[in-house]
Amino acid sequence: MVIIESTIKSNPMGRWYIELSDTTKEESLEMCIDINDYAKKIEMMGAEYAGEVEVAWSSDDNVTEVQINEVRMQMMVYETEIESQKHKQMDG
């Protein structure tokens, strides 16, 4: 199983972003400015391995709890939307 590192970082303006890196490749750094961007890029990275990936989360020292919670909340909203779309497709 391939590990994709997802690191929450903070820019000088105090805005969070997520840095993605494939641990099997040296030059595989991707920057994600929001959860939708993150989802697209992680899906593309995972496609190379037929979805057989594990995500390892971490955050830089300068990332606040508020920023981490924002990422968590956006992830939960995104996952809820995806589940809702799946149910609509199954019902329709």
Secondary structure, DSSP 8 states (H G I E B T S, - for coil): -EEEEEEEEE-TTS-EEEEEEETT-TT-EEEESSHHHHHHHHHHHHHTTTT-EEEEEEE-TT--HHHHHHHHHHHHHHHHHHHHHHHHHHH-
